[in-house]
Amino acid sequence: MRVCVFCGSQPGRRPLYASAAADLGRLLAKRGITLVYGGASVGTMGVIADAALEAGGEVIGVIPVSMMDRELAHEGLTELHVVGSMHERKALMAELSDGFLAMPGGAGTLDELFEIWTWAQIGIHSKPIGIVDIDGFYQPLVRMVEHMVAEGFIRSGYREFITVDPDPVKILDTFANSAT
C-alpha cells in the first residue's frame, strides 16, 4: 500500500507538529506502507520522510523542477520524480497512491487536500482520505465544511469521504478496512 501525505514545507510554530510528522513516518514504515509526498527536505515534509526512511520504510517524492532549482529536494529518497509543474505533481502523487492523509500545513496542503477531495466527489477516484487532526488544528476547517453542508453547498455524503481523527492509527485502520 502507498499513502500520500500532504503536509507543510514549514515546521509550524509548535514542536508537536514535527513530532507528529515523525511519528507518522515511523508508523507508515512499521506497517510496510510506502510514503508518497511532495519530495522536499524542509518542514514537516522533510521530517516525515526522514523518519520513514530511518525506520526502514520506502519514500517516494514528487517535486516540481522549480523546487529542484531552489535546492529543496530531498536527496535520500527511495524514488524522486521531478515533474514540470504543481499540476503534474498532484496528478502523479494521486496516481501513485492508494489513499491520502493531510497533516497540519499551509495553503499548499489545503490545495492538495481539497483537490483530492473534489476528485473523489466527481468520481475521478474512490481512494480513502483522512485528516490527522493534531491538537485540533483542523477543527476550524471541519466547522467550515459542516457550515457548507448546512448551507447546501456540499452534499452531506461528500463530507463522509474524509475521516478526521487525531490518531493516524485509527485512520489507517479505516483505510485498511475500506480496502477489504
Biotite code that builds the C-alpha atoms (Angstrom):
import biotite.structure as struc

atoms = struc.array([
    struc.Atom([0.000, 0.000, 0.000], chain_id="A", res_id=1, res_name="MET", atom_name="CA", element="C"),
    struc.Atom([1.086, 3.564, -0.694], chain_id="A", res_id=2, res_name="ARG", atom_name="CA", element="C"),
    struc.Atom([-0.269, 6.558, 1.210], chain_id="A", res_id=3, res_name="VAL", atom_name="CA", element="C"),
    struc.Atom([0.224, 10.130, 0.082], chain_id="A", res_id=4, res_name="CYS", atom_name="CA", element="C"),
    struc.Atom([0.735, 12.583, 2.925], chain_id="A", res_id=5, res_name="VAL", atom_name="CA", element="C"),
    struc.Atom([0.083, 16.286, 2.397], chain_id="A", res_id=6, res_name="PHE", atom_name="CA", element="C"),
    struc.Atom([1.988, 18.358, 4.945], chain_id="A", res_id=7, res_name="CYS", atom_name="CA", element="C"),
    struc.Atom([3.930, 21.566, 5.403], chain_id="A", res_id=8, res_name="GLY", atom_name="CA", element="C"),
    struc.Atom([7.089, 22.959, 3.881], chain_id="A", res_id=9, res_name="SER", atom_name="CA", element="C"),
    struc.Atom([7.409, 24.760, 7.216], chain_id="A", res_id=10, res_name="GLN", atom_name="CA", element="C"),
    struc.Atom([7.754, 23.097, 10.633], chain_id="A", res_id=11, res_name="PRO", atom_name="CA", element="C"),
    struc.Atom([4.990, 25.147, 12.273], chain_id="A", res_id=12, res_name="GLY", atom_name="CA", element="C"),
    struc.Atom([5.367, 27.172, 15.465], chain_id="A", res_id=13, res_name="ARG", atom_name="CA", element="C"),
    struc.Atom([4.967, 24.280, 17.904], chain_id="A", res_id=14, res_name="ARG", atom_name="CA", element="C"),
    struc.Atom([7.263, 21.229, 18.124], chain_id="A", res_id=15, res_name="PRO", atom_name="CA", element="C"),
    struc.Atom([4.260, 18.891, 18.288], chain_id="A", res_id=16, res_name="LEU", atom_name="CA", element="C"),
    struc.Atom([3.755, 19.204, 14.505], chain_id="A", res_id=17, res_name="TYR", atom_name="CA", element="C"),
    struc.Atom([7.233, 17.897, 13.676], chain_id="A", res_id=18, res_name="ALA", atom_name="CA", element="C"),
    struc.Atom([6.881, 15.251, 16.366], chain_id="A", res_id=19, res_name="SER", atom_name="CA", element="C"),
    struc.Atom([3.567, 14.066, 14.894], chain_id="A", res_id=20, res_name="ALA", atom_name="CA", element="C"),
    struc.Atom([5.079, 14.010, 11.397], chain_id="A", res_id=21, res_name="ALA", atom_name="CA", element="C"),
    struc.Atom([7.986, 11.875, 12.635], chain_id="A", res_id=22, res_name="ALA", atom_name="CA", element="C"),
    struc.Atom([5.574, 9.528, 14.424], chain_id="A", res_id=23, res_name="ASP", atom_name="CA", element="C"),
    struc.Atom([3.517, 9.147, 11.247], chain_id="A", res_id=24, res_name="LEU", atom_name="CA", element="C"),
    struc.Atom([6.610, 8.446, 9.152], chain_id="A", res_id=25, res_name="GLY", atom_name="CA", element="C"),
    struc.Atom([7.667, 5.703, 11.566], chain_id="A", res_id=26, res_name="ARG", atom_name="CA", element="C"),
    struc.Atom([4.118, 4.301, 11.686], chain_id="A", res_id=27, res_name="LEU", atom_name="CA", element="C"),
    struc.Atom([3.920, 4.055, 7.899], chain_id="A", res_id=28, res_name="LEU", atom_name="CA", element="C"),
    struc.Atom([7.279, 2.279, 7.757], chain_id="A", res_id=29, res_name="ALA", atom_name="CA", element="C"),
    struc.Atom([6.281, -0.100, 10.580], chain_id="A", res_id=30, res_name="LYS", atom_name="CA", element="C"),
    struc.Atom([3.129, -1.055, 8.686], chain_id="A", res_id=31, res_name="ARG", atom_name="CA", element="C"),
    struc.Atom([5.002, -1.538, 5.414], chain_id="A", res_id=32, res_name="GLY", atom_name="CA", element="C"),
    struc.Atom([3.182, 1.398, 3.820], chain_id="A", res_id=33, res_name="ILE", atom_name="CA", element="C"),
    struc.Atom([5.170, 3.423, 1.286], chain_id="A", res_id=34, res_name="THR", atom_name="CA", element="C"),
    struc.Atom([5.072, 7.174, 1.879], chain_id="A", res_id=35, res_name="LEU", atom_name="CA", element="C"),
    struc.Atom([4.293, 9.320, -1.163], chain_id="A", res_id=36, res_name="VAL", atom_name="CA", element="C"),
    struc.Atom([4.783, 13.034, -0.577], chain_id="A", res_id=37, res_name="TYR", atom_name="CA", element="C"),
    struc.Atom([5.927, 16.314, -2.099], chain_id="A", res_id=38, res_name="GLY", atom_name="CA", element="C"),
    struc.Atom([9.618, 15.435, -2.230], chain_id="A", res_id=39, res_name="GLY", atom_name="CA", element="C"),
    struc.Atom([11.029, 18.292, -0.145], chain_id="A", res_id=40, res_name="ALA", atom_name="CA", element="C"),
    struc.Atom([13.683, 18.137, 2.552], chain_id="A", res_id=41, res_name="SER", atom_name="CA", element="C"),
    struc.Atom([12.245, 21.033, 4.562], chain_id="A", res_id=42, res_name="VAL", atom_name="CA", element="C"),
    struc.Atom([9.428, 21.495, 7.082], chain_id="A", res_id=43, res_name="GLY", atom_name="CA", element="C"),
    struc.Atom([7.265, 18.624, 8.210], chain_id="A", res_id=44, res_name="THR", atom_name="CA", element="C"),
    struc.Atom([7.716, 17.159, 4.726], chain_id="A", res_id=45, res_name="MET", atom_name="CA", element="C"),
    struc.Atom([11.394, 16.583, 5.447], chain_id="A", res_id=46, res_name="GLY", atom_name="CA", element="C"),
    struc.Atom([10.648, 15.306, 8.937], chain_id="A", res_id=47, res_name="VAL", atom_name="CA", element="C"),
    struc.Atom([8.143, 12.673, 7.822], chain_id="A", res_id=48, res_name="ILE", atom_name="CA", element="C"),
    struc.Atom([10.408, 11.466, 5.009], chain_id="A", res_id=49, res_name="ALA", atom_name="CA", element="C"),
    struc.Atom([13.456, 11.235, 7.269], chain_id="A", res_id=50, res_name="ASP", atom_name="CA", element="C"),
    struc.Atom([11.516, 9.332, 9.944], chain_id="A", res_id=51, res_name="ALA", atom_name="CA", element="C"),
    struc.Atom([10.068, 6.852, 7.452], chain_id="A", res_id=52, res_name="ALA", atom_name="CA", element="C"),
    struc.Atom([13.488, 6.243, 5.897], chain_id="A", res_id=53, res_name="LEU", atom_name="CA", element="C"),
    struc.Atom([15.211, 5.862, 9.281], chain_id="A", res_id=54, res_name="GLU", atom_name="CA", element="C"),
    struc.Atom([12.580, 3.274, 10.229], chain_id="A", res_id=55, res_name="ALA", atom_name="CA", element="C"),
    struc.Atom([13.330, 1.280, 7.078], chain_id="A", res_id=56, res_name="GLY", atom_name="CA", element="C"),
    struc.Atom([10.378, 2.476, 5.024], chain_id="A", res_id=57, res_name="GLY", atom_name="CA", element="C"),
    struc.Atom([10.137, 3.378, 1.374], chain_id="A", res_id=58, res_name="GLU", atom_name="CA", element="C"),
    struc.Atom([9.571, 7.013, 0.428], chain_id="A", res_id=59, res_name="VAL", atom_name="CA", element="C"),
    struc.Atom([8.564, 8.340, -2.980], chain_id="A", res_id=60, res_name="ILE", atom_name="CA", element="C"),
    struc.Atom([8.840, 12.082, -3.563], chain_id="A", res_id=61, res_name="GLY", atom_name="CA", element="C"),
    struc.Atom([7.288, 14.099, -6.353], chain_id="A", res_id=62, res_name="VAL", atom_name="CA", element="C"),
    struc.Atom([8.689, 17.581, -6.800], chain_id="A", res_id=63, res_name="ILE", atom_name="CA", element="C"),
    struc.Atom([8.359, 20.269, -9.490], chain_id="A", res_id=64, res_name="PRO", atom_name="CA", element="C"),
    struc.Atom([11.554, 21.278, -11.269], chain_id="A", res_id=65, res_name="VAL", atom_name="CA", element="C"),
    struc.Atom([11.180, 24.827, -9.907], chain_id="A", res_id=66, res_name="SER", atom_name="CA", element="C"),
    struc.Atom([11.677, 23.470, -6.382], chain_id="A", res_id=67, res_name="MET", atom_name="CA", element="C"),
    struc.Atom([14.632, 21.369, -7.531], chain_id="A", res_id=68, res_name="MET", atom_name="CA", element="C"),
    struc.Atom([16.207, 24.571, -8.798], chain_id="A", res_id=69, res_name="ASP", atom_name="CA", element="C"),
    struc.Atom([15.801, 26.101, -5.316], chain_id="A", res_id=70, res_name="ARG", atom_name="CA", element="C"),
    struc.Atom([17.569, 23.054, -3.808], chain_id="A", res_id=71, res_name="GLU", atom_name="CA", element="C"),
    struc.Atom([14.587, 21.970, -1.746], chain_id="A", res_id=72, res_name="LEU", atom_name="CA", element="C"),
    struc.Atom([14.521, 18.348, -2.946], chain_id="A", res_id=73, res_name="ALA", atom_name="CA", element="C"),
    struc.Atom([15.235, 15.524, -0.528], chain_id="A", res_id=74, res_name="HIS", atom_name="CA", element="C"),
    struc.Atom([18.294, 13.685, -1.834], chain_id="A", res_id=75, res_name="GLU", atom_name="CA", element="C"),
    struc.Atom([17.970, 10.410, 0.074], chain_id="A", res_id=76, res_name="GLY", atom_name="CA", element="C"),
    struc.Atom([14.591, 9.069, -1.048], chain_id="A", res_id=77, res_name="LEU", atom_name="CA", element="C"),
    struc.Atom([13.754, 5.642, -2.413], chain_id="A", res_id=78, res_name="THR", atom_name="CA", element="C"),
    struc.Atom([12.463, 7.389, -5.553], chain_id="A", res_id=79, res_name="GLU", atom_name="CA", element="C"),
    struc.Atom([12.283, 11.043, -6.557], chain_id="A", res_id=80, res_name="LEU", atom_name="CA", element="C"),
    struc.Atom([10.143, 12.088, -9.523], chain_id="A", res_id=81, res_name="HIS", atom_name="CA", element="C"),
    struc.Atom([10.851, 15.541, -10.958], chain_id="A", res_id=82, res_name="VAL", atom_name="CA", element="C"),
    struc.Atom([7.874, 16.992, -12.824], chain_id="A", res_id=83, res_name="VAL", atom_name="CA", element="C"),
    struc.Atom([7.260, 20.183, -14.751], chain_id="A", res_id=84, res_name="GLY", atom_name="CA", element="C"),
    struc.Atom([4.534, 21.791, -12.648], chain_id="A", res_id=85, res_name="SER", atom_name="CA", element="C"),
    struc.Atom([2.480, 21.673, -9.470], chain_id="A", res_id=86, res_name="MET", atom_name="CA", element="C"),
    struc.Atom([-0.428, 20.284, -11.518], chain_id="A", res_id=87, res_name="HIS", atom_name="CA", element="C"),
    struc.Atom([1.737, 17.386, -12.683], chain_id="A", res_id=88, res_name="GLU", atom_name="CA", element="C"),
    struc.Atom([2.961, 16.876, -9.119], chain_id="A", res_id=89, res_name="ARG", atom_name="CA", element="C"),
    struc.Atom([-0.558, 16.478, -7.718], chain_id="A", res_id=90, res_name="LYS", atom_name="CA", element="C"),
    struc.Atom([-1.643, 14.194, -10.563], chain_id="A", res_id=91, res_name="ALA", atom_name="CA", element="C"),
    struc.Atom([1.362, 11.901, -10.160], chain_id="A", res_id=92, res_name="LEU", atom_name="CA", element="C"),
    struc.Atom([1.057, 11.775, -6.371], chain_id="A", res_id=93, res_name="MET", atom_name="CA", element="C"),
    struc.Atom([-2.591, 10.770, -6.801], chain_id="A", res_id=94, res_name="ALA", atom_name="CA", element="C"),
    struc.Atom([-1.716, 8.134, -9.395], chain_id="A", res_id=95, res_name="GLU", atom_name="CA", element="C"),
    struc.Atom([0.988, 6.612, -7.181], chain_id="A", res_id=96, res_name="LEU", atom_name="CA", element="C"),
    struc.Atom([-1.186, 6.479, -4.040], chain_id="A", res_id=97, res_name="SER", atom_name="CA", element="C"),
    struc.Atom([-3.845, 4.197, -2.595], chain_id="A", res_id=98, res_name="ASP", atom_name="CA", element="C"),
    struc.Atom([-5.015, 6.741, -0.010], chain_id="A", res_id=99, res_name="GLY", atom_name="CA", element="C"),
    struc.Atom([-4.368, 10.258, 1.241], chain_id="A", res_id=100, res_name="PHE", atom_name="CA", element="C"),
    struc.Atom([-3.640, 11.881, 4.593], chain_id="A", res_id=101, res_name="LEU", atom_name="CA", element="C"),
    struc.Atom([-3.415, 15.576, 5.434], chain_id="A", res_id=102, res_name="ALA", atom_name="CA", element="C"),
    struc.Atom([-1.246, 16.692, 8.335], chain_id="A", res_id=103, res_name="MET", atom_name="CA", element="C"),
    struc.Atom([-1.142, 20.311, 9.538], chain_id="A", res_id=104, res_name="PRO", atom_name="CA", element="C"),
    struc.Atom([0.204, 22.587, 6.841], chain_id="A", res_id=105, res_name="GLY", atom_name="CA", element="C"),
    struc.Atom([-0.430, 25.756, 4.881], chain_id="A", res_id=106, res_name="GLY", atom_name="CA", element="C"),
    struc.Atom([-2.087, 26.785, 1.637], chain_id="A", res_id=107, res_name="ALA", atom_name="CA", element="C"),
    struc.Atom([-0.358, 24.074, -0.394], chain_id="A", res_id=108, res_name="GLY", atom_name="CA", element="C"),
    struc.Atom([-1.569, 21.372, 1.978], chain_id="A", res_id=109, res_name="THR", atom_name="CA", element="C"),
    struc.Atom([-5.130, 22.685, 1.758], chain_id="A", res_id=110, res_name="LEU", atom_name="CA", element="C"),
    struc.Atom([-4.885, 22.926, -2.034], chain_id="A", res_id=111, res_name="ASP", atom_name="CA", element="C"),
    struc.Atom([-3.821, 19.277, -2.256], chain_id="A", res_id=112, res_name="GLU", atom_name="CA", element="C"),
    struc.Atom([-6.464, 18.124, 0.226], chain_id="A", res_id=113, res_name="LEU", atom_name="CA", element="C"),
    struc.Atom([-9.297, 19.982, -1.459], chain_id="A", res_id=114, res_name="PHE", atom_name="CA", element="C"),
    struc.Atom([-8.301, 18.887, -4.941], chain_id="A", res_id=115, res_name="GLU", atom_name="CA", element="C"),
    struc.Atom([-8.141, 15.214, -3.972], chain_id="A", res_id=116, res_name="ILE", atom_name="CA", element="C"),
    struc.Atom([-11.479, 15.556, -2.142], chain_id="A", res_id=117, res_name="TRP", atom_name="CA", element="C"),
    struc.Atom([-13.050, 17.239, -5.186], chain_id="A", res_id=118, res_name="THR", atom_name="CA", element="C"),
    struc.Atom([-11.740, 14.453, -7.412], chain_id="A", res_id=119, res_name="TRP", atom_name="CA", element="C"),
    struc.Atom([-13.463, 11.926, -5.131], chain_id="A", res_id=120, res_name="ALA", atom_name="CA", element="C"),
    struc.Atom([-16.722, 13.893, -5.312], chain_id="A", res_id=121, res_name="GLN", atom_name="CA", element="C"),
    struc.Atom([-16.733, 13.892, -9.126], chain_id="A", res_id=122, res_name="ILE", atom_name="CA", element="C"),
    struc.Atom([-15.722, 10.238, -9.378], chain_id="A", res_id=123, res_name="GLY", atom_name="CA", element="C"),
    struc.Atom([-12.099, 10.524, -10.519], chain_id="A", res_id=124, res_name="ILE", atom_name="CA", element="C"),
    struc.Atom([-11.056, 8.219, -7.681], chain_id="A", res_id=125, res_name="HIS", atom_name="CA", element="C"),
    struc.Atom([-12.558, 6.301, -4.777], chain_id="A", res_id=126, res_name="SER", atom_name="CA", element="C"),
    struc.Atom([-9.470, 6.202, -2.562], chain_id="A", res_id=127, res_name="LYS", atom_name="CA", element="C"),
    struc.Atom([-9.760, 6.941, 1.173], chain_id="A", res_id=128, res_name="PRO", atom_name="CA", element="C"),
    struc.Atom([-8.937, 10.407, 2.516], chain_id="A", res_id=129, res_name="ILE", atom_name="CA", element="C"),
    struc.Atom([-8.039, 11.264, 6.087], chain_id="A", res_id=130, res_name="GLY", atom_name="CA", element="C"),
    struc.Atom([-7.111, 14.301, 8.107], chain_id="A", res_id=131, res_name="ILE", atom_name="CA", element="C"),
    struc.Atom([-4.728, 13.815, 11.024], chain_id="A", res_id=132, res_name="VAL", atom_name="CA", element="C"),
    struc.Atom([-6.136, 16.481, 13.332], chain_id="A", res_id=133, res_name="ASP", atom_name="CA", element="C"),
    struc.Atom([-3.146, 17.226, 15.552], chain_id="A", res_id=134, res_name="ILE", atom_name="CA", element="C"),
    struc.Atom([-4.227, 19.163, 18.660], chain_id="A", res_id=135, res_name="ASP", atom_name="CA", element="C"),
    struc.Atom([-7.425, 20.368, 16.953], chain_id="A", res_id=136, res_name="GLY", atom_name="CA", element="C"),
    struc.Atom([-5.524, 22.047, 14.094], chain_id="A", res_id=137, res_name="PHE", atom_name="CA", element="C"),
    struc.Atom([-8.251, 21.223, 11.568], chain_id="A", res_id=138, res_name="TYR", atom_name="CA", element="C"),
    struc.Atom([-11.302, 21.925, 13.776], chain_id="A", res_id=139, res_name="GLN", atom_name="CA", element="C"),
    struc.Atom([-11.937, 25.388, 12.225], chain_id="A", res_id=140, res_name="PRO", atom_name="CA", element="C"),
    struc.Atom([-11.912, 23.744, 8.778], chain_id="A", res_id=141, res_name="LEU", atom_name="CA", element="C"),
    struc.Atom([-14.218, 20.947, 9.951], chain_id="A", res_id=142, res_name="VAL", atom_name="CA", element="C"),
    struc.Atom([-16.655, 23.570, 11.255], chain_id="A", res_id=143, res_name="ARG", atom_name="CA", element="C"),
    struc.Atom([-16.485, 25.431, 7.931], chain_id="A", res_id=144, res_name="MET", atom_name="CA", element="C"),
    struc.Atom([-17.201, 22.245, 5.982], chain_id="A", res_id=145, res_name="VAL", atom_name="CA", element="C"),
    struc.Atom([-20.147, 21.482, 8.289], chain_id="A", res_id=146, res_name="GLU", atom_name="CA", element="C"),
    struc.Atom([-21.402, 25.029, 7.655], chain_id="A", res_id=147, res_name="HIS", atom_name="CA", element="C"),
    struc.Atom([-21.090, 24.472, 3.889], chain_id="A", res_id=148, res_name="MET", atom_name="CA", element="C"),
    struc.Atom([-23.119, 21.258, 4.246], chain_id="A", res_id=149, res_name="VAL", atom_name="CA", element="C"),
    struc.Atom([-25.762, 23.053, 6.347], chain_id="A", res_id=150, res_name="ALA", atom_name="CA", element="C"),
    struc.Atom([-25.985, 25.842, 3.759], chain_id="A", res_id=151, res_name="GLU", atom_name="CA", element="C"),
    struc.Atom([-26.428, 23.363, 0.890], chain_id="A", res_id=152, res_name="GLY", atom_name="CA", element="C"),
    struc.Atom([-23.098, 23.861, -0.886], chain_id="A", res_id=153, res_name="PHE", atom_name="CA", element="C"),
    struc.Atom([-21.714, 20.411, -0.092], chain_id="A", res_id=154, res_name="ILE", atom_name="CA", element="C"),
    struc.Atom([-23.787, 17.237, -0.026], chain_id="A", res_id=155, res_name="ARG", atom_name="CA", element="C"),
    struc.Atom([-23.654, 15.590, 3.390], chain_id="A", res_id=156, res_name="SER", atom_name="CA", element="C"),
    struc.Atom([-22.468, 12.342, 1.820], chain_id="A", res_id=157, res_name="GLY", atom_name="CA", element="C"),
    struc.Atom([-19.409, 14.119, 0.440], chain_id="A", res_id=158, res_name="TYR", atom_name="CA", element="C"),
    struc.Atom([-18.380, 15.138, 3.966], chain_id="A", res_id=159, res_name="ARG", atom_name="CA", element="C"),
    struc.Atom([-18.254, 11.448, 4.787], chain_id="A", res_id=160, res_name="GLU", atom_name="CA", element="C"),
    struc.Atom([-15.489, 10.951, 2.190], chain_id="A", res_id=161, res_name="PHE", atom_name="CA", element="C"),
    struc.Atom([-12.994, 12.310, 4.744], chain_id="A", res_id=162, res_name="ILE", atom_name="CA", element="C"),
    struc.Atom([-12.089, 10.629, 8.040], chain_id="A", res_id=163, res_name="THR", atom_name="CA", element="C"),
    struc.Atom([-10.955, 13.160, 10.655], chain_id="A", res_id=164, res_name="VAL", atom_name="CA", element="C"),
    struc.Atom([-9.131, 11.911, 13.744], chain_id="A", res_id=165, res_name="ASP", atom_name="CA", element="C"),
    struc.Atom([-6.103, 12.956, 15.795], chain_id="A", res_id=166, res_name="PRO", atom_name="CA", element="C"),
    struc.Atom([-4.870, 9.349, 15.763], chain_id="A", res_id=167, res_name="ASP", atom_name="CA", element="C"),
    struc.Atom([-3.335, 8.225, 12.447], chain_id="A", res_id=168, res_name="PRO", atom_name="CA", element="C"),
    struc.Atom([-3.540, 4.595, 13.593], chain_id="A", res_id=169, res_name="VAL", atom_name="CA", element="C"),
    struc.Atom([-7.340, 4.832, 13.575], chain_id="A", res_id=170, res_name="LYS", atom_name="CA", element="C"),
    struc.Atom([-7.346, 6.482, 10.146], chain_id="A", res_id=171, res_name="ILE", atom_name="CA", element="C"),
    struc.Atom([-5.011, 3.866, 8.660], chain_id="A", res_id=172, res_name="LEU", atom_name="CA", element="C"),
    struc.Atom([-7.182, 1.124, 10.165], chain_id="A", res_id=173, res_name="ASP", atom_name="CA", element="C"),
    struc.Atom([-10.175, 2.729, 8.438], chain_id="A", res_id=174, res_name="THR", atom_name="CA", element="C"),
    struc.Atom([-8.201, 2.751, 5.172], chain_id="A", res_id=175, res_name="PHE", atom_name="CA", element="C"),
    struc.Atom([-7.336, -0.939, 5.582], chain_id="A", res_id=176, res_name="ALA", atom_name="CA", element="C"),
    struc.Atom([-10.965, -1.825, 6.328], chain_id="A", res_id=177, res_name="ASN", atom_name="CA", element="C"),
    struc.Atom([-12.202, 0.077, 3.270], chain_id="A", res_id=178, res_name="SER", atom_name="CA", element="C"),
    struc.Atom([-9.825, -1.926, 1.039], chain_id="A", res_id=179, res_name="ALA", atom_name="CA", element="C"),
    struc.Atom([-11.274, -5.272, 2.154], chain_id="A", res_id=180, res_name="THR", atom_name="CA", element="C"),
])
